[in-house]
Amino acid sequence: MKSLITLLLIVLAAVSTHGQDITGQWNGILKVQGIQLRVVFNINKVDDGFQSTMDSPDQGARGIPVTATSFENTALKLTVANAGIVYEGVLGSDGVVVGNFKQAGQSFPMNLSREAVEKEKIARPQEPAKPYPYHSEDITFENKKAGILLAGTLTLPKETGLFPVAILISGSGPQNRDEELAGHKPFLVLSDYLTRNGIAVLRFDDRGTSSSEGDFKTATSADFATDVEAAIDYLQARKEIDNRKIGLIGHSEGGLIAPMVAARSKDVAFIVLLAGTGIPGDQLLLAQQQLIGKASGLSDDVLQKNQSISKKAFEMVASDTNFEQLKTNLTNYLSSALKESGSGALPQGMNVNDFVSLQVSQLVSPWMQYFIKYDPAPALEKVKCPVLAINGENDLQVPPNENLEAIKKALNKGGNKKATIKELPGLNHLFQESKTGSLAEYAVIEQTFSPTALAVVSDWIVKQMK
């Protein structure tokens, strides 16, 4: 009798599960190297099966087409071919899908539920808590050239008065006003420190990200520069801002954009380059690839093969002007080169065709084409205002030696005698105190921004504004 009851319960549970509806919104948290990203799949029933989209709210991406959706015998599979993403899971009787998120040959556990999921709280002791001892105001301003509204936060040492101001310019990729990444909010910490030290700060969401309008995917560094110029125009109309003391602080790609703006505007009183680039984009990407690959444990042979393949691909991007022909040429070249070099040059478990498709889509994007071809030197040579350029000793993304030296050389060539160049010991690309500078360290380090680096930036700005 007991066996019969057990069997009956199993059958009933199976019937119950089979009868569950898979359509609707499914929420999960993807955890990668300490980073937490919310993932949302929206599944709809259509005549011949299912149709779905994927959202990545923390990256400002919504409505990403899911190319294939299947749900059979409690097994759910969703494929986003263009991004090389496959999610596979099994729907349980508790209404939770237990499965794995796969991309670029890597697999990460991720469960899905109909309920909204919250990220785990991570210790970030430097993040300021409200109420702030200064005035904070959410604002919007218009980039008339692009026809978009950008949203941000303006912090003032006091609600009334006349203050110098710094506009924060984020690094590459869609960033919100806090430049939130790896569980950190570097721009929130930086703006808080500066505002407490008498400097107003405007930080804003990148176009097409969070609360800002526009299309991030089609934009280049030159487009982002017009967003910064719109921010300057906005601040000039604020009675609390000293129009003669508007400066720019750019991190990583932002350190490339700041000189672009300063080179053509007399309204910029100073610029701070936080891990800003000084060498051409293709050279930077090759150096970055080498350092990150080495830190990740890749062999010298694989590193050499990757460098050779990437260098040739960058040369093709720099010389080809026909978009469709470039896609074809890159696809043919990368397919041939990777098959010749063997699977060692590929992410583990990923086939050549999928990898090539991903690489080509990145290489032909407007942002990447512009970045590969861009040389920061000519803009730096035209910058006449005071410049502070700092890098961390352990920076693997923007190597300090090559870039600081190139920035110094370009400023000297242009006759700028008001430059301060510093390499800060032990700091990584995010200006955290680090051991190796590895990207995997970013999330596990509690510190968001080195107090030493914060003081260097603040003290230098205060000195310039006297």
C-alpha positions in Angstrom: 0.0 0.0 0.0 2.8 2.4 0.9 4.5 1.9 -2.5 1.2 2.6 -4.3 0.6 5.8 -2.3 4.2 6.9 -3.1 3.8 6.2 -6.8 0.4 8.0 -6.8 2.1 11.1 -5.2 4.8 11.1 -7.8 2.3 10.9 -10.6 0.2 13.7 -9.2 3.3 15.9 -8.7 4.3 15.2 -12.4 0.8 16.1 -13.6 0.8 19.2 -11.6 4.2 20.3 -12.9 3.3 19.4 -16.5 0.2 21.6 -16.2 2.0 24.7 -15.1 2.0 27.6 -17.5 5.5 28.8 -18.5 4.3 32.1 -20.0 4.9 35.4 -18.2 7.9 37.1 -16.6 10.7 35.1 -15.0 13.3 36.7 -12.8 16.8 35.6 -11.9 20.1 36.9 -10.5 23.3 36.0 -12.5 26.4 35.9 -10.4 29.7 36.2 -12.2 33.0 36.8 -10.3 31.2 38.6 -7.5 29.1 40.7 -9.8 25.3 40.4 -9.6 23.1 41.1 -12.6 19.4 40.8 -12.7 18.1 38.8 -15.7 14.5 38.8 -16.8 12.9 36.5 -19.4 9.5 37.5 -20.8 7.8 34.4 -22.4 4.6 34.6 -24.5 2.6 31.9 -26.1 2.2 32.1 -29.9 0.5 29.8 -32.4 3.5 27.7 -33.2 5.1 27.7 -29.7 6.6 30.5 -27.6 8.2 33.9 -28.3 10.4 35.6 -25.7 12.6 38.6 -24.9 15.3 39.1 -22.4 16.0 42.1 -20.2 19.2 43.0 -18.3 18.0 45.9 -16.2 21.4 46.6 -14.5 22.9 47.1 -17.9 20.1 49.2 -19.2 19.2 46.6 -21.9 15.5 45.6 -22.5 13.6 43.7 -25.1 16.6 41.6 -26.3 15.1 39.1 -28.8 15.3 35.5 -27.7 15.8 33.6 -30.9 14.5 30.2 -29.7 12.2 29.2 -26.8 11.2 25.6 -26.0 9.3 24.1 -23.0 8.8 20.4 -23.1 8.3 18.0 -20.2 9.2 20.7 -17.6 12.5 21.5 -19.5 12.9 25.1 -20.5 15.5 26.3 -23.0 16.0 29.9 -24.2 18.6 30.8 -26.8 19.9 34.3 -27.6 22.0 33.5 -30.6 23.5 36.9 -31.3 24.9 37.1 -27.7 25.9 33.4 -27.5 23.5 32.9 -24.6 21.7 29.7 -23.7 19.6 29.2 -20.6 18.5 25.7 -19.7 16.5 24.7 -16.6 13.7 22.5 -15.2 10.5 23.8 -13.8 9.8 22.3 -10.4 6.5 21.7 -8.6 7.4 24.8 -6.4 7.2 27.0 -9.5 10.9 27.7 -9.6 13.0 26.9 -12.7 16.4 25.5 -11.6 19.0 25.8 -14.3 22.2 27.3 -15.8 23.0 30.4 -17.8 25.6 29.7 -20.4 27.7 32.2 -22.4 31.1 32.3 -24.1 31.7 28.7 -23.1 31.1 29.3 -19.4 28.2 28.1 -17.3 26.7 29.8 -14.2 23.9 28.5 -11.9 20.8 30.7 -12.1 17.3 29.9 -11.0 14.2 31.7 -12.3 11.0 32.6 -10.4 7.9 34.6 -11.1 8.6 36.8 -8.1 10.9 39.8 -8.4 14.3 38.9 -6.9 16.6 41.2 -4.9 20.4 41.2 -5.1 22.4 40.2 -2.0 23.7 43.1 0.0 27.4 43.4 -0.3 29.6 45.4 2.2 30.5 48.7 0.7 31.6 50.8 3.7 32.4 53.9 1.6 29.0 54.4 0.2 27.4 57.5 1.8 24.0 57.2 3.5 21.2 59.7 3.5 20.7 62.3 4.8 23.7 63.9 3.2 25.4 67.0 4.8 24.9 68.8 1.5 22.3 69.5 -1.2 21.4 66.8 -3.6 19.1 67.3 -6.6 17.9 65.0 -9.4 18.0 67.0 -12.6 17.5 66.6 -16.4 19.2 68.5 -19.2 18.9 68.5 -23.0 21.4 67.6 -25.6 19.9 69.6 -28.4 22.3 68.3 -31.0 21.1 64.7 -30.3 17.6 65.6 -29.4 17.6 63.7 -26.1 17.1 64.4 -22.4 19.8 63.2 -20.0 19.1 62.5 -16.3 21.5 63.0 -13.5 22.2 64.3 -10.0 23.7 67.6 -9.0 25.2 67.8 -5.6 26.1 71.2 -4.0 28.1 71.9 -0.8 25.2 74.1 0.2 21.8 74.8 -1.3 22.8 78.4 -1.9 26.2 79.9 -2.8 28.6 80.0 -5.7 30.7 76.9 -6.2 33.3 75.3 -8.6 31.9 72.1 -10.2 33.1 68.9 -11.7 31.2 66.8 -14.3 31.9 63.1 -14.0 32.3 61.2 -17.3 32.0 57.4 -17.1 34.0 54.6 -18.6 33.0 52.3 -21.5 29.8 50.4 -21.5 26.3 51.6 -20.5 26.8 53.2 -17.0 24.4 54.8 -14.7 25.2 58.1 -12.9 27.0 56.2 -10.1 29.1 54.3 -12.7 27.8 51.2 -11.0 29.8 48.1 -11.7 31.1 45.0 -9.8 28.8 45.9 -6.9 30.5 49.3 -6.5 29.4 52.9 -7.1 32.6 54.8 -7.7 31.0 58.0 -8.9 28.7 58.1 -5.9 31.7 57.8 -3.5 33.7 60.3 -5.6 30.9 62.9 -5.8 30.2 62.6 -2.1 33.9 63.2 -1.2 34.3 66.2 -3.5 31.0 67.8 -2.4 32.0 67.5 1.2 35.2 69.3 0.3 33.4 72.3 -1.3 33.2 71.1 -5.0 29.8 70.7 -6.7 29.4 67.6 -8.8 27.2 66.7 -11.7 27.0 63.0 -12.6 24.5 61.6 -15.1 23.3 58.4 -16.7 24.8 57.5 -20.0 22.5 58.1 -23.0 20.0 55.2 -23.3 20.8 54.0 -19.8 18.7 54.1 -16.6 16.7 57.4 -16.8 18.5 59.0 -19.8 17.1 59.0 -23.3 18.9 58.0 -26.5 20.4 55.0 -28.1 23.6 53.8 -26.4 24.3 51.0 -29.0 24.7 53.4 -31.9 26.8 56.0 -30.1 30.5 56.6 -30.2 32.9 58.5 -27.9 32.3 61.6 -30.1 28.6 61.3 -29.4 29.2 61.0 -25.6 31.3 64.2 -25.9 28.3 66.1 -27.0 26.4 64.9 -23.9 29.2 66.4 -21.8 29.0 69.6 -23.7 25.2 69.7 -23.0 26.0 69.2 -19.3 28.3 72.3 -19.4 25.5 74.3 -21.0 23.2 73.3 -18.3 25.5 74.2 -15.5 26.2 77.6 -17.0 22.6 78.4 -16.4 22.7 77.5 -12.7 23.1 80.4 -10.4 24.9 78.3 -7.8 27.8 77.4 -10.3 30.8 79.6 -10.9 30.9 79.7 -14.7 34.7 80.2 -14.7 35.3 77.0 -12.7 33.6 74.2 -14.6 35.8 71.1 -14.8 35.6 67.5 -16.1 36.6 64.3 -14.4 36.7 61.3 -16.8 37.3 57.7 -15.9 38.8 55.3 -18.5 36.9 56.1 -21.7 35.7 59.2 -19.9 39.4 60.2 -19.7 39.5 60.0 -23.5 36.3 62.1 -23.8 37.3 64.9 -21.4 40.2 66.1 -23.6 38.0 66.0 -26.7 35.6 68.5 -25.0 38.3 70.6 -23.4 40.2 70.9 -26.7 37.3 72.7 -28.3 35.8 74.6 -25.4 37.1 77.6 -23.5 34.5 76.9 -20.8 36.4 74.0 -19.3 38.6 75.2 -16.4 40.3 71.9 -15.6 40.3 68.2 -16.5 41.1 65.1 -14.4 41.9 61.9 -16.2 41.3 58.8 -14.1 43.0 56.0 -16.0 42.6 58.0 -19.1 44.0 56.8 -22.4 47.0 58.3 -24.2 47.7 55.7 -26.9 45.6 54.8 -30.0 42.6 52.5 -29.4 43.9 49.5 -31.2 47.2 49.6 -29.2 45.3 50.0 -26.0 43.1 47.0 -26.7 46.1 44.8 -27.6 47.9 45.8 -24.4 44.8 45.3 -22.3 44.2 41.8 -23.9 47.8 40.8 -23.1 47.7 41.9 -19.5 44.3 40.5 -18.7 45.0 37.2 -20.5 48.3 36.8 -18.6 46.5 37.6 -15.2 43.9 35.0 -16.2 46.6 32.3 -16.6 46.6 31.9 -20.4 49.8 30.4 -21.7 52.3 32.4 -23.7 51.5 30.5 -26.8 47.8 31.3 -26.6 48.5 35.0 -25.7 50.7 35.2 -28.8 48.1 33.7 -31.0 45.4 36.0 -29.6 47.6 39.0 -30.1 48.3 38.1 -33.7 44.7 37.5 -34.6 43.4 40.6 -32.8 46.1 42.9 -34.4 45.1 41.8 -37.9 41.4 42.2 -37.1 42.0 45.7 -35.8 43.9 46.6 -39.0 41.0 45.4 -41.1 38.6 47.6 -39.0 40.9 50.6 -39.4 41.2 50.2 -43.2 37.8 49.0 -44.4 35.1 51.5 -45.0 32.3 49.3 -46.4 30.2 48.0 -43.5 28.9 44.8 -45.2 32.3 44.0 -46.8 34.0 44.5 -43.4 31.6 42.0 -41.8 32.3 39.4 -44.5 36.1 40.0 -44.4 36.2 39.7 -40.7 34.1 36.6 -40.6 36.2 34.9 -43.2 39.5 35.9 -41.6 38.6 35.0 -38.0 37.1 31.7 -39.0 40.2 30.8 -40.9 42.6 32.1 -38.2 40.9 30.4 -35.3 40.6 27.0 -37.1 44.2 27.2 -37.9 45.3 28.2 -34.4 43.2 25.5 -32.8 40.7 25.6 -29.9 43.2 27.1 -27.5 42.4 30.6 -28.7 38.7 30.1 -27.9 36.8 30.3 -24.6 36.4 26.8 -23.2 33.4 24.9 -24.7 32.6 27.5 -27.4 32.7 26.6 -31.1 34.4 28.6 -33.8 31.2 29.8 -35.5 29.5 31.2 -32.4 32.7 32.8 -31.2 33.3 34.5 -34.6 29.8 35.8 -34.7 30.2 37.4 -31.3 33.6 38.9 -32.2 32.4 40.3 -35.5 29.3 41.9 -34.0 31.5 43.7 -31.4 34.2 44.7 -33.9 31.7 46.3 -36.4 29.7 48.2 -33.7 29.9 52.0 -34.2 31.6 52.4 -30.8 34.3 49.8 -31.5 35.1 51.1 -35.0 35.5 54.6 -33.7 37.6 53.5 -30.6 40.0 51.4 -32.6 40.7 54.2 -35.0 40.9 57.0 -32.4 44.2 58.5 -31.4 43.9 60.7 -28.2 47.1 62.6 -28.9 45.8 65.4 -31.2 43.0 66.4 -28.8 45.5 66.3 -25.8 47.8 68.6 -27.7 45.1 71.2 -27.9 44.2 71.2 -24.2 45.3 74.4 -22.6 43.6 74.1 -19.2 45.2 72.5 -16.1 45.3 68.7 -16.3 45.7 66.0 -13.6 46.3 62.5 -15.0 46.5 59.6 -12.6 46.7 55.8 -13.0 46.9 52.9 -10.6 50.1 50.9 -10.7 48.1 47.6 -11.0 45.8 48.8 -13.8 45.4 46.0 -16.4 42.8 47.8 -18.5 44.7 51.1 -19.1 48.4 50.2 -18.5 49.9 53.2 -16.6 53.4 53.4 -18.1 52.4 53.6 -21.7 49.4 55.8 -21.2 50.7 58.3 -18.7 53.8 58.8 -20.8 51.8 59.3 -23.9 49.5 61.8 -22.2 52.6 63.7 -20.9 54.2 63.7 -24.3 51.1 65.1 -26.0 50.5 67.8 -23.5 54.1 68.9 -23.7 54.0 68.9 -27.4 51.0 71.3 -27.2 52.8 73.6 -24.8 50.6 72.8 -21.8 52.7 73.6 -18.7 49.9 73.0 -16.2 49.9 69.2 -16.1 50.3 66.9 -13.2 51.0 63.2 -14.0 51.0 60.6 -11.2 51.1 56.8 -10.9 49.5 55.7 -7.6 51.1 52.6 -6.0 49.0 49.4 -5.6 45.8 50.7 -7.2 43.8 49.0 -9.9 41.7 50.4 -12.8 38.9 51.3 -10.4 41.4 53.0 -8.0 41.0 50.3 -5.4 43.9 49.1 -3.2 44.6 45.8 -4.9 47.0 42.8 -5.0 47.1 42.0 -8.7 44.8 44.4 -10.5 42.8 41.4 -11.9 39.2 42.2 -13.0 38.1 39.3 -10.7 39.3 41.4 -7.7 37.0 44.3 -8.3 33.9 42.8 -6.7 35.6 41.1 -3.8 37.4 44.2 -2.6 35.2 46.1 -0.1 36.9 49.4 -0.8 35.3 51.3 -3.7 37.8 54.2 -4.2 41.2 54.6 -2.5 41.1 57.4 0.1 44.6 58.4 -1.2 43.3 58.8 -4.8 40.2 60.7 -3.5 42.5 63.1 -1.7 44.8 63.6 -4.7 41.9 64.5 -6.9 40.2 66.8 -4.4 43.3 68.6 -3.2 44.4 69.2 -6.8 41.1 70.7 -7.8 40.9 72.9 -4.8 44.4 74.2 -5.6 43.5 75.0 -9.2 40.3 76.9 -8.1 42.2 79.3 -5.8 
